[in-house]
Amino acid sequence: MERGRFIRVGKYRGDPNAVAYIVALADPAMAINLIRTKVGSPGDEFEDLGRVSHDLLKALHLLPGDFTRADNPSNLGGFDDKAAN
């Protein structure tokens, strides 16, 4: 498995209520599109904050195309579709 991406979602830059996701996709555009499709809301801004390691994805049991909230990775191995909100 390749590296993943760290994606931030908020209403504006510096949004104190923004949520970050760890996404098991190496391509930033694909990772943002996945998050936009699965958990995005109208008016959300999406920002790629950088890479995450293969070791982190493995530790979180994320398979390609999976993602989890960075602040509550309790869904180990699947995506977290706003259940933690």
N, CA, C and O atoms as a Tinker XYZ file with bonds, in Angstrom:
   340  protein
     1  N      0.842000   -1.179000    0.000000    73     2
     2  CA     0.000000    0.000000    0.000000    64     1     3
     3  C      0.885000    1.239000    0.000000    63     2     4     5
     4  O      1.950000    1.268000    0.617000    81     3
     5  N      0.426000    2.235000   -0.692000    73     3     6
     6  CA     1.145000    3.500000   -0.742000    64     5     7
     7  C      0.836000    4.343000    0.487000    63     6     8     9
     8  O      0.113000    3.926000    1.392000    81     7
     9  N      1.397000    5.520000    0.485000    73     7    10
    10  CA     1.062000    6.482000    1.541000    64     9    11
    11  C     -0.347000    6.995000    1.354000    63    10    12    13
    12  O     -0.949000    6.820000    0.295000    81    11
    13  N     -0.865000    7.624000    2.382000    73    11    14
    14  CA    -2.187000    8.230000    2.312000    64    13    15
    15  C     -2.080000    9.740000    2.404000    63    14    16    17
    16  O     -0.997000   10.309000    2.264000    81    15
    17  N     -3.217000   10.384000    2.643000    73    15    18
    18  CA    -3.282000   11.842000    2.722000    64    17    19
    19  C     -3.987000   12.272000    3.998000    63    18    20    21
    20  O     -4.799000   11.538000    4.561000    81    19
    21  N     -3.658000   13.478000    4.441000    73    19    22
    22  CA    -4.258000   14.106000    5.610000    64    21    23
    23  C     -5.096000   15.271000    5.076000    63    22    24    25
    24  O     -4.540000   16.253000    4.582000    81    23
    25  N     -6.417000   15.173000    5.168000    73    23    26
    26  CA    -7.329000   16.140000    4.557000    64    25    27
    27  C     -8.112000   16.880000    5.641000    63    26    28    29
    28  O     -8.685000   16.266000    6.541000    81    27
    29  N     -8.128000   18.198000    5.540000    73    27    30
    30  CA    -8.843000   19.051000    6.488000    64    29    31
    31  C    -10.110000   19.568000    5.823000    63    30    32    33
    32  O    -10.091000   19.967000    4.659000    81    31
    33  N    -11.221000   19.560000    6.574000    73    31    34
    34  CA   -12.509000   20.046000    6.072000    64    33    35
    35  C    -13.042000   21.086000    7.054000    63    34    36    37
    36  O    -13.192000   20.817000    8.246000    81    35
    37  N    -13.323000   22.265000    6.535000    73    35    38
    38  CA   -13.882000   23.325000    7.364000    64    37    39
    39  C    -14.670000   24.290000    6.518000    63    38    40    41
    40  O    -14.729000   24.151000    5.296000    81    39
    41  N    -15.269000   25.254000    7.150000    73    39    42
    42  CA   -16.047000   26.261000    6.428000    64    41    43
    43  C    -15.155000   27.373000    5.884000    63    42    44    45
    44  O    -15.521000   28.055000    4.927000    81    43
    45  N    -13.975000   27.558000    6.499000    73    43    46
    46  CA   -13.018000   28.569000    6.063000    64    45    47
    47  C    -11.674000   28.217000    6.678000    63    46    48    49
    48  O    -11.608000   27.429000    7.621000    81    47
    49  N    -10.590000   28.803000    6.142000    73    47    50
    50  CA    -9.260000   28.551000    6.711000    64    49    51
    51  C     -9.230000   29.061000    8.139000    63    50    52    53
    52  O     -9.700000   30.162000    8.426000    81    51
    53  N     -8.683000   28.265000    9.020000    73    51    54
    54  CA    -8.620000   28.636000   10.422000    64    53    55
    55  C     -9.883000   28.304000   11.197000    63    54    56    57
    56  O     -9.999000   28.662000   12.370000    81    55
    57  N    -10.827000   27.629000   10.564000    73    55    58
    58  CA   -12.085000   27.244000   11.209000    64    57    59
    59  C    -11.773000   26.382000   12.440000    63    58    60    61
    60  O    -11.189000   25.308000   12.298000    81    59
    61  N    -12.154000   26.836000   13.653000    73    59    62
    62  CA   -11.858000   26.048000   14.847000    64    61    63
    63  C    -12.666000   24.752000   14.925000    63    62    64    65
    64  O    -12.353000   23.874000   15.728000    81    63
    65  N    -13.687000   24.631000   14.109000    73    63    66
    66  CA   -14.501000   23.413000   14.090000    64    65    67
    67  C    -14.152000   22.484000   12.933000    63    66    68    69
    68  O    -14.882000   21.531000   12.660000    81    67
    69  N    -13.056000   22.750000   12.264000    73    67    70
    70  CA   -12.639000   21.913000   11.145000    64    69    71
    71  C    -12.341000   20.496000   11.626000    63    70    72    73
    72  O    -11.985000   20.276000   12.784000    81    71
    73  N    -12.494000   19.555000   10.722000    73    71    74
    74  CA   -12.224000   18.144000   11.011000    64    73    75
    75  C    -11.156000   17.663000   10.034000    63    74    76    77
    76  O    -11.201000   17.988000    8.847000    81    75
    77  N    -10.210000   16.899000   10.530000    73    75    78
    78  CA    -9.170000   16.322000    9.677000    64    77    79
    79  C     -9.427000   14.832000    9.519000    63    78    80    81
    80  O     -9.849000   14.153000   10.455000    81    79
    81  N     -9.167000   14.342000    8.324000    73    79    82
    82  CA    -9.361000   12.930000    8.001000    64    81    83
    83  C     -8.065000   12.329000    7.504000    63    82    84    85
    84  O     -7.294000   12.983000    6.802000    81    83
    85  N     -7.830000   11.093000    7.868000    73    83    86
    86  CA    -6.726000   10.302000    7.341000    64    85    87
    87  C     -7.332000    9.425000    6.256000    63    86    88    89
    88  O     -8.241000    8.636000    6.512000    81    87
    89  N     -6.815000    9.575000    5.036000    73    87    90
    90  CA    -7.400000    8.921000    3.871000    64    89    91
    91  C     -6.375000    7.978000    3.248000    63    90    92    93
    92  O     -5.237000    8.372000    2.995000    81    91
    93  N     -6.776000    6.748000    3.004000    73    91    94
    94  CA    -5.882000    5.747000    2.428000    64    93    95
    95  C     -5.906000    5.810000    0.902000    63    94    96    97
    96  O     -6.247000    4.839000    0.225000    81    95
    97  N     -5.538000    6.971000    0.387000    73    95    98
    98  CA    -5.341000    7.188000   -1.045000    64    97    99
    99  C     -4.121000    8.091000   -1.190000    63    98   100   101
   100  O     -3.995000    9.078000   -0.465000    81    99
   101  N     -3.228000    7.768000   -2.111000    73    99   102
   102  CA    -1.998000    8.541000   -2.269000    64   101   103
   103  C     -2.201000    9.843000   -3.038000    63   102   104   105
   104  O     -1.476000   10.810000   -2.806000    81   103
   105  N     -3.162000    9.884000   -3.939000    73   103   106
   106  CA    -3.373000   11.052000   -4.776000    64   105   107
   107  C     -4.207000   12.100000   -4.029000    63   106   108   109
   108  O     -5.322000   11.802000   -3.600000    81   107
   109  N     -3.687000   13.316000   -3.869000    73   107   110
   110  CA    -4.416000   14.344000   -3.113000    64   109   111
   111  C     -5.796000   14.653000   -3.686000    63   110   112   113
   112  O     -6.755000   14.790000   -2.927000    81   111
   113  N     -5.917000   14.766000   -4.997000    73   111   114
   114  CA    -7.212000   15.084000   -5.608000    64   113   115
   115  C     -8.219000   13.969000   -5.370000    63   114   116   117
   116  O     -9.391000   14.238000   -5.105000    81   115
   117  N     -7.779000   12.730000   -5.461000    73   115   118
   118  CA    -8.683000   11.601000   -5.216000    64   117   119
   119  C     -9.115000   11.557000   -3.756000    63   118   120   121
   120  O    -10.273000   11.264000   -3.457000    81   119
   121  N     -8.182000   11.848000   -2.843000    73   119   122
   122  CA    -8.499000   11.840000   -1.415000    64   121   123
   123  C     -9.517000   12.933000   -1.086000    63   122   124   125
   124  O    -10.471000   12.692000   -0.345000    81   123
   125  N     -9.317000   14.126000   -1.633000    73   123   126
   126  CA   -10.259000   15.219000   -1.401000    64   125   127
   127  C    -11.613000   14.875000   -1.991000    63   126   128   129
   128  O    -12.639000   15.124000   -1.359000    81   127
   129  N    -11.637000   14.312000   -3.182000    73   127   130
   130  CA   -12.908000   13.948000   -3.814000    64   129   131
   131  C    -13.664000   12.905000   -2.984000    63   130   132   133
   132  O    -14.885000   12.985000   -2.850000    81   131
   133  N    -12.949000   11.942000   -2.435000    73   131   134
   134  CA   -13.586000   10.925000   -1.591000    64   133   135
   135  C    -14.237000   11.575000   -0.371000    63   134   136   137
   136  O    -15.392000   11.291000   -0.056000    81   135
   137  N    -13.501000   12.439000    0.308000    73   135   138
   138  CA   -14.033000   13.103000    1.498000    64   137   139
   139  C    -15.186000   14.025000    1.116000    63   138   140   141
   140  O    -16.202000   14.062000    1.811000    81   139
   141  N    -15.042000   14.767000    0.024000    73   139   142
   142  CA   -16.121000   15.656000   -0.441000    64   141   143
   143  C    -17.397000   14.847000   -0.695000    63   142   144   145
   144  O    -18.489000   15.268000   -0.313000    81   143
   145  N    -17.256000   13.697000   -1.334000    73   143   146
   146  CA   -18.401000   12.858000   -1.679000    64   145   147
   147  C    -19.044000   12.218000   -0.455000    63   146   148   149
   148  O    -20.271000   12.170000   -0.359000    81   147
   149  N    -18.240000   11.728000    0.478000    73   147   150
   150  CA   -18.760000   10.965000    1.615000    64   149   151
   151  C    -19.218000   11.811000    2.787000    63   150   152   153
   152  O    -20.220000   11.479000    3.420000    81   151
   153  N    -18.524000   12.886000    3.096000    73   151   154
   154  CA   -18.860000   13.656000    4.303000    64   153   155
   155  C    -18.975000   15.156000    4.076000    63   154   156   157
   156  O    -19.272000   15.897000    5.013000    81   155
   157  N    -18.748000   15.612000    2.858000    73   155   158
   158  CA   -18.790000   17.039000    2.583000    64   157   159
   159  C    -20.190000   17.619000    2.683000    63   158   160   161
   160  O    -21.188000   16.928000    2.481000    81   159
   161  N    -20.235000   18.898000    2.998000    73   159   162
   162  CA   -21.479000   19.666000    3.052000    64   161   163
   163  C    -21.310000   20.900000    2.176000    63   162   164   165
   164  O    -20.183000   21.324000    1.919000    81   163
   165  N    -22.417000   21.482000    1.715000    73   163   166
   166  CA   -22.305000   22.712000    0.934000    64   165   167
   167  C    -21.538000   23.782000    1.712000    63   166   168   169
   168  O    -21.778000   23.994000    2.901000    81   167
   169  N    -20.627000   24.440000    1.033000    73   167   170
   170  CA   -19.843000   25.493000    1.658000    64   169   171
   171  C    -18.554000   25.023000    2.313000    63   170   172   173
   172  O    -17.762000   25.846000    2.772000    81   171
   173  N    -18.329000   23.713000    2.367000    73   171   174
   174  CA   -17.095000   23.199000    2.959000    64   173   175
   175  C    -15.892000   23.516000    2.078000    63   174   176   177
   176  O    -15.987000   23.529000    0.850000    81   175
   177  N    -14.772000   23.769000    2.722000    73   175   178
   178  CA   -13.495000   23.919000    2.036000    64   177   179
   179  C    -12.645000   22.710000    2.399000    63   178   180   181
   180  O    -12.640000   22.261000    3.545000    81   179
   181  N    -11.935000   22.194000    1.419000    73   179   182
   182  CA   -11.117000   20.996000    1.594000    64   181   183
   183  C     -9.667000   21.359000    1.337000    63   182   184   185
   184  O     -9.347000   22.037000    0.361000    81   183
   185  N     -8.795000   20.902000    2.222000    73   183   186
   186  CA    -7.378000   21.229000    2.114000    64   185   187
   187  C     -6.550000   19.974000    2.357000    63   186   188   189
   188  O     -6.733000   19.268000    3.350000    81   187
   189  N     -5.632000   19.712000    1.426000    73   187   190
   190  CA    -4.696000   18.610000    1.602000    64   189   191
   191  C     -3.537000   19.111000    2.458000    63   190   192   193
   192  O     -2.804000   20.013000    2.052000    81   191
   193  N     -3.373000   18.527000    3.639000    73   191   194
   194  CA    -2.317000   18.968000    4.553000    64   193   195
   195  C     -1.031000   18.184000    4.393000    63   194   196   197
   196  O     -0.019000   18.534000    5.000000    81   195
   197  N     -1.048000   17.128000    3.585000    73   195   198
   198  CA     0.178000   16.386000    3.339000    64   197   199
   199  C     -0.010000   14.891000    3.407000    63   198   200   201
   200  O     -1.127000   14.382000    3.497000    81   199
   201  N      1.113000   14.201000    3.360000    73   199   202
   202  CA     1.114000   12.744000    3.328000    64   201   203
   203  C      1.020000   12.152000    4.716000    63   202   204   205
   204  O      1.418000   12.771000    5.703000    81   203
   205  N      0.487000   10.943000    4.776000    73   203   206
   206  CA     0.580000   10.115000    5.978000    64   205   207
   207  C      1.268000    8.819000    5.572000    63   206   208   209
   208  O      1.162000    8.380000    4.427000    81   207
   209  N      1.957000    8.227000    6.499000    73   207   210
   210  CA     2.788000    7.070000    6.183000    64   209   211
   211  C      1.977000    5.788000    6.015000    63   210   212   213
   212  O      0.866000    5.644000    6.524000    81   211
   213  N      2.578000    4.886000    5.292000    73   211   214
   214  CA     2.027000    3.538000    5.146000    64   213   215
   215  C      1.867000    2.903000    6.527000    63   214   216   217
   216  O      0.880000    2.214000    6.787000    81   215
   217  N      2.835000    3.135000    7.409000    73   215   218
   218  CA     2.774000    2.547000    8.753000    64   217   219
   219  C      1.555000    3.043000    9.532000    63   218   220   221
   220  O      0.940000    2.267000   10.265000    81   219
   221  N      1.200000    4.313000    9.388000    73   219   222
   222  CA     0.009000    4.831000   10.064000    64   221   223
   223  C     -1.252000    4.187000    9.489000    63   222   224   225
   224  O     -2.133000    3.777000   10.244000    81   223
   225  N     -1.347000    4.094000    8.180000    73   223   226
   226  CA    -2.512000    3.451000    7.557000    64   225   227
   227  C     -2.639000    2.008000    8.029000    63   226   228   229
   228  O     -3.739000    1.529000    8.304000    81   227
   229  N     -1.509000    1.326000    8.118000    73   227   230
   230  CA    -1.511000   -0.066000    8.578000    64   229   231
   231  C     -1.951000   -0.155000   10.035000    63   230   232   233
   232  O     -2.739000   -1.030000   10.393000    81   231
   233  N     -1.447000    0.747000   10.881000    73   231   234
   234  CA    -1.805000    0.733000   12.305000    64   233   235
   235  C     -3.295000    1.002000   12.508000    63   234   236   237
   236  O     -3.899000    0.491000   13.451000    81   235
   237  N     -3.881000    1.802000   11.625000    73   235   238
   238  CA    -5.312000    2.114000   11.714000    64   237   239
   239  C     -6.174000    1.114000   10.943000    63   238   240   241
   240  O     -7.398000    1.238000   10.906000    81   239
   241  N     -5.530000    0.129000   10.331000    73   239   242
   242  CA    -6.231000   -0.903000    9.553000    64   241   243
   243  C     -7.025000   -0.301000    8.399000    63   242   244   245
   244  O     -8.118000   -0.770000    8.082000    81   243
   245  N     -6.476000    0.736000    7.773000    73   243   246
   246  CA    -7.152000    1.367000    6.645000    64   245   247
   247  C     -6.697000    0.734000    5.337000    63   246   248   249
   248  O     -5.503000    0.657000    5.051000    81   247
   249  N     -7.651000    0.289000    4.560000    73   247   250
   250  CA    -7.395000   -0.270000    3.243000    64   249   251
   251  C     -7.550000    0.839000    2.209000    63   250   252   253
   252  O     -8.155000    1.869000    2.505000    81   251
   253  N     -7.017000    0.652000    1.004000    73   251   254
   254  CA    -7.158000    1.686000   -0.013000    64   253   255
   255  C     -8.624000    2.113000   -0.179000    63   254   256   257
   256  O     -9.513000    1.279000   -0.353000    81   255
   257  N     -8.848000    3.420000   -0.120000    73   255   258
   258  CA   -10.195000    3.964000   -0.244000    64   257   259
   259  C    -10.908000    4.164000    1.081000    63   258   260   261
   260  O    -11.975000    4.776000    1.113000    81   259
   261  N    -10.348000    3.665000    2.176000    73   259   262
   262  CA   -10.919000    3.879000    3.507000    64   261   263
   263  C    -10.450000    5.225000    4.049000    63   262   264   265
   264  O     -9.454000    5.781000    3.585000    81   263
   265  N    -11.170000    5.736000    5.026000    73   263   266
   266  CA   -10.729000    6.930000    5.737000    64   265   267
   267  C    -11.323000    6.926000    7.135000    63   266   268   269
   268  O    -12.266000    6.191000    7.429000    81   267
   269  N    -10.746000    7.771000    7.995000    73   267   270
   270  CA   -11.230000    7.917000    9.356000    64   269   271
   271  C    -10.933000    9.327000    9.832000    63   270   272   273
   272  O    -10.025000    9.989000    9.328000    81   271
   273  N    -11.707000    9.778000   10.807000    73   271   274
   274  CA   -11.413000   11.069000   11.428000    64   273   275
   275  C    -10.097000   10.962000   12.177000    63   274   276   277
   276  O     -9.824000    9.957000   12.833000    81   275
   277  N     -9.292000   11.993000   12.079000    73   275   278
   278  CA    -8.009000   11.993000   12.777000    64   277   279
   279  C     -8.185000   12.160000   14.277000    63   278   280   281
   280  O     -7.345000   11.692000   15.046000    81   279
   281  N     -9.252000   12.813000   14.711000    73   279   282
   282  CA    -9.455000   13.059000   16.137000    64   281   283
   283  C    -10.161000   11.908000   16.844000    63   282   284   285
   284  O    -10.254000   11.905000   18.072000    81   283
   285  N    -10.657000   10.934000   16.093000    73   283   286
   286  CA   -11.368000    9.817000   16.703000    64   285   287
   287  C    -11.346000    8.606000   15.771000    63   286   288   289
   288  O    -12.383000    8.209000   15.240000    81   287
   289  N    -10.175000    8.026000   15.573000    73   287   290
   290  CA   -10.070000    6.905000   14.622000    64   289   291
   291  C    -10.618000    5.604000   15.205000    63   290   292   293
   292  O     -9.924000    4.588000   15.232000    81   291
   293  N    -11.863000    5.641000   15.670000    73   291   294
   294  CA   -12.446000    4.489000   16.360000    64   293   295
   295  C    -13.059000    3.459000   15.419000    63   294   296   297
   296  O    -13.423000    2.365000   15.850000    81   295
   297  N    -13.174000    3.799000   14.149000    73   295   298
   298  CA   -13.818000    2.889000   13.218000    64   297   299
   299  C    -12.841000    1.921000   12.566000    63   298   300   301
   300  O    -13.194000    1.285000   11.572000    81   299
   301  N    -11.679000    1.792000   13.068000    73   299   302
   302  CA   -10.580000    1.028000   12.498000    64   301   303
   303  C    -10.976000    0.079000   11.375000    63   302   304   305
   304  O    -11.602000   -0.959000   11.586000    81   303
   305  N    -10.582000    0.485000   10.171000    73   303   306
   306  CA   -10.773000   -0.355000    9.018000    64   305   307
   307  C    -11.927000    0.050000    8.117000    63   306   308   309
   308  O    -12.188000   -0.631000    7.125000    81   307
   309  N    -12.617000    1.118000    8.423000    73   307   310
   310  CA   -13.718000    1.552000    7.571000    64   309   311
   311  C    -13.789000    3.051000    7.540000    63   310   312   313
   312  O    -12.924000    3.724000    8.100000    81   311
   313  N    -14.790000    3.585000    6.903000    73   311   314
   314  CA   -14.885000    5.029000    6.877000    64   313   315
   315  C    -15.855000    5.512000    7.941000    63   314   316   317
   316  O    -16.768000    4.799000    8.357000    81   315
   317  N    -15.629000    6.732000    8.362000    73   315   318
   318  CA   -16.393000    7.328000    9.461000    64   317   319
   319  C    -17.292000    8.391000    8.868000    63   318   320   321
   320  O    -16.853000    9.522000    8.662000    81   319
   321  N    -18.541000    8.055000    8.589000    73   319   322
   322  CA   -19.413000    8.975000    7.863000    64   321   323
   323  C    -20.226000    9.867000    8.788000    63   322   324   325
   324  O    -21.448000    9.744000    8.874000    81   323
   325  N    -19.544000   10.755000    9.469000    73   323   326
   326  CA   -20.148000   11.737000   10.367000    64   325   327
   327  C    -20.742000   11.123000   11.629000    63   326   328   329
   328  O    -21.377000   11.830000   12.411000    81   327
   329  N    -20.553000    9.838000   11.844000    73   327   330
   330  CA   -21.090000    9.197000   13.051000    64   329   331
   331  C    -20.472000    9.799000   14.309000    63   330   332   333
   332  O    -21.096000    9.805000   15.370000    81   331
   333  N    -19.255000   10.299000   14.192000    73   331   334
   334  CA   -18.582000   10.861000   15.366000    64   333   335
   335  C    -18.941000   12.327000   15.582000    63   334   336   337
   336  O    -18.540000   12.921000   16.583000    81   335
   337  N    -19.688000   12.913000   14.658000    73   335   338
   338  CA   -20.040000   14.337000   14.819000    64   337   339
   339  C    -21.106000   14.526000   15.866000    63   338   340
   340  O    -21.519000   15.656000   16.129000    81   339
